[in-house]
Amino acid sequence: MGTLEYDGKSYELEDRTLFHLQIAISTKLRRRENFFLTWPVQHEMGSGRHTVWVDNGVPLHFHYTGSRHPTLNREWVEALLDSASQGQGMTVRAEPEASGDP
């Protein structure tokens, strides 16, 4: 379980999810595109969801508990980027099956 630190607050997310978010978020911020980021709160932590406004002016820190980089699922990154272009912003959903295409 990793941690996303944003604007002085910490949020726990699975390392694999965090890895894919890091790629998608950095892509959007390099393009100077601000957006909302929404993800569900685990049932053990009370359920619901978090939403934050992601902006280049706010420091981000991704802390991973594992030492290895997860394998990249490009379809998941693309799904995150596609959702960021919608009105509700980037929404974390379950990982789609990788198609196996390079």
Sequence and secondary structure as in RCSB ss.txt:
>XXXX:A:sequence
MGTLEYDGKSYELEDRTLFHLQIAISTKLRRRENFFLTWPVQHEMGSGRHTVWVDNGVPLHFHYTGSRHPTLNRE
WVEALLDSASQGQGMTVRAEPEASGDP
>XXXX:A:secstr
 EEEEETTEEEEE HHHHHHHHHHHHHHHHTT  EEEEEE  GGGTS EEEEEE TTS EEEE SSSS     HH
HHHHHHHHHTSTT EE           
